[in-house]
């Protein structure tokens, strides 16, 4: 099934700009705010938002990427304990108001893993979730505080986020399942 583009590069840029202003407004400023992006696309989005906040508010927020691979519930067992030292952010999260960034919110499992990884690094004052796209389909009690676009999807549909840093273009698309590939989601 062909992909339908929901957001082009211009729409993504406008959305990230709006989200940068929402971060400022909901935090009543930027004191003790930091951005942490779930690797890989979440980290790119966090850095873009940091740059927009720097441009709009003359404030340079701490910003880093977070590797959640060792915290995923489909990888971790009773015999394996994640090593928090694998995530060195370059700043302390204790007492910070963390804005956790990701590209797509679906089941909530990646967010759960990221929260666990953050708490292994310290105790933030709060963690708020920012996503470019919320596609629904939650399996965990997770919601986003900052949402670029809500796109309700079925399990047979896929959200495709392309970023110029990786794919050479910015776009957010939706496509149906490829019957030859089987159901993934």
C-alpha positions as CSV (number, residue, x, y, z in Angstrom):
1,X,0.0,0.0,0.0
2,X,1.5,3.4,-0.9
3,X,2.5,5.8,1.8
4,X,0.3,8.9,2.4
5,X,2.3,12.0,3.6
6,X,0.8,13.6,6.7
7,X,3.5,16.2,7.3
8,X,6.2,17.5,5.0
9,X,9.4,19.2,6.0
10,X,7.7,22.6,6.4
11,X,4.9,21.1,8.6
12,X,7.5,19.3,10.8
13,X,9.5,22.5,11.2
14,X,6.4,24.5,12.2
15,X,5.3,21.8,14.6
16,X,8.7,21.7,16.3
17,X,8.7,25.5,16.6
18,X,5.2,25.3,18.2
19,X,6.4,22.5,20.6
20,X,9.4,24.6,21.6
21,X,7.1,27.5,22.6
22,X,4.8,25.0,24.5
23,X,7.8,23.8,26.6
24,X,8.5,27.4,27.6
25,X,4.9,28.2,28.4
26,X,4.1,25.0,30.4
27,X,7.3,25.2,32.4
28,X,6.7,29.0,33.0
29,X,10.2,29.6,31.7
30,X,13.2,27.3,31.2
31,X,14.8,27.2,34.6
32,X,16.1,23.6,35.3
33,X,14.6,22.3,32.1
34,X,16.6,19.8,30.1
35,X,15.9,17.8,26.9
36,X,16.6,14.1,26.6
37,X,15.9,12.3,23.3
38,X,15.3,8.6,22.9
39,X,18.0,7.5,20.4
40,X,17.9,7.9,17.4
41,X,15.1,10.0,16.1
42,X,14.1,11.3,19.5
43,X,17.6,12.6,20.0
44,X,17.5,14.5,16.7
45,X,14.2,16.0,17.6
46,X,15.5,17.1,21.0
47,X,18.5,18.8,19.5
48,X,16.3,20.6,16.9
49,X,14.0,21.8,19.7
50,X,17.0,22.9,21.8
51,X,18.2,24.9,18.8
52,X,14.8,26.5,18.4
53,X,14.7,27.4,22.1
54,X,18.1,28.9,21.8
55,X,17.0,31.0,18.9
56,X,13.6,32.0,20.4
57,X,14.6,32.5,24.0
58,X,18.4,32.9,24.1
59,X,18.6,30.0,26.4
60,X,21.0,27.0,25.9
61,X,19.3,24.0,27.5
62,X,21.2,20.8,28.4
63,X,20.4,18.2,25.7
64,X,21.4,14.6,25.2
65,X,20.5,11.3,23.7
66,X,19.4,8.2,25.7
67,X,20.1,4.6,24.7
68,X,17.2,2.5,25.9
69,X,18.2,-0.8,24.4
70,X,19.3,-2.3,27.6
71,X,16.1,-1.3,29.3
72,X,13.6,-2.8,26.9
73,X,11.3,-5.3,28.4
74,X,11.7,-7.6,25.5
75,X,15.5,-7.8,26.1
76,X,16.0,-7.6,29.9
77,X,15.8,-10.8,31.9
78,X,16.2,-11.7,35.6
79,X,19.9,-12.6,34.7
80,X,20.7,-9.3,33.1
81,X,20.8,-5.9,34.9
82,X,21.1,-2.7,32.8
83,X,24.3,-0.7,33.2
84,X,23.3,3.0,33.8
85,X,26.9,4.0,33.0
86,X,26.2,3.3,29.3
87,X,24.2,6.5,29.3
88,X,26.3,9.5,30.1
89,X,24.3,12.6,29.4
90,X,26.9,15.1,30.2
91,X,24.7,16.8,32.8
92,X,23.0,15.8,36.1
93,X,19.2,15.0,35.9
94,X,18.7,15.4,39.7
95,X,16.1,18.1,40.3
96,X,15.7,18.8,36.6
97,X,12.5,19.2,34.7
98,X,13.1,16.6,31.9
99,X,11.4,16.8,28.6
100,X,11.7,13.3,27.1
101,X,11.5,13.4,23.3
102,X,10.6,10.7,20.9
103,X,9.3,10.5,17.3
104,X,6.3,8.2,17.7
105,X,4.3,7.2,20.7
106,X,2.5,3.8,20.2
107,X,2.5,1.1,22.9
108,X,4.4,3.1,25.5
109,X,7.1,0.5,26.1
110,X,9.9,2.6,24.8
111,X,8.9,5.5,27.1
112,X,8.7,3.1,30.0
113,X,12.2,2.0,29.2
114,X,13.5,5.5,28.9
115,X,12.0,6.6,32.2
116,X,13.7,3.6,33.9
117,X,17.0,4.6,32.3
118,X,16.6,8.2,33.5
119,X,15.9,7.2,37.0
120,X,19.1,5.1,37.0
121,X,20.9,8.3,36.3
122,X,19.3,10.4,39.1
123,X,16.0,11.7,40.4
124,X,14.5,14.5,38.2
125,X,11.8,16.8,39.5
126,X,9.6,15.8,36.7
127,X,9.5,14.0,33.3
128,X,7.3,15.2,30.6
129,X,6.9,13.4,27.3
130,X,7.1,15.2,23.9
131,X,6.4,13.2,20.7
132,X,6.2,14.3,17.1
133,X,3.3,11.8,16.5
134,X,0.9,10.0,18.8
135,X,-0.6,7.0,17.0
136,X,-2.6,5.5,19.8
137,X,-2.5,1.8,20.6
138,X,-1.2,2.1,24.1
139,X,-0.2,-1.1,26.1
140,X,1.2,0.9,29.0
141,X,-0.4,3.8,31.0
142,X,1.6,6.5,29.1
143,X,0.5,9.8,27.6
144,X,2.4,12.6,25.9
145,X,2.4,16.1,27.4
146,X,3.5,17.7,24.1
147,X,2.1,16.2,20.9
148,X,3.0,17.3,17.4
149,X,0.2,15.4,15.6
150,X,-2.4,12.9,16.7
151,X,-2.8,10.1,14.1
152,X,-5.0,7.3,15.3
153,X,-3.9,4.1,13.5
154,X,-4.9,0.5,13.3
155,X,-2.4,-2.3,14.1
156,X,-2.0,-2.9,10.4
157,X,-0.9,0.7,9.7
158,X,2.6,2.1,10.2
159,X,3.9,5.6,10.9
160,X,7.1,6.4,9.0
161,X,9.1,9.3,10.3
162,X,12.0,10.4,8.1
163,X,14.5,13.0,9.2
164,X,17.0,14.7,7.0
165,X,19.9,13.8,9.4
166,X,19.2,10.1,8.6
167,X,17.1,9.8,5.5
168,X,18.0,13.1,3.8
169,X,14.4,14.5,4.0
170,X,11.8,15.4,6.7
171,X,8.4,13.7,6.3
172,X,5.9,11.9,8.4
173,X,3.8,9.4,6.5
174,X,1.4,6.6,7.1
175,X,1.0,3.3,5.2
176,X,-0.9,0.1,5.5
177,X,0.7,-3.2,6.3
178,X,2.5,-5.0,3.6
179,X,0.7,-8.3,3.4
180,X,3.9,-10.1,2.4
181,X,5.7,-8.8,5.5
182,X,3.1,-10.1,8.0
183,X,1.6,-8.1,10.8
184,X,4.1,-5.9,12.7
185,X,3.3,-3.0,14.8
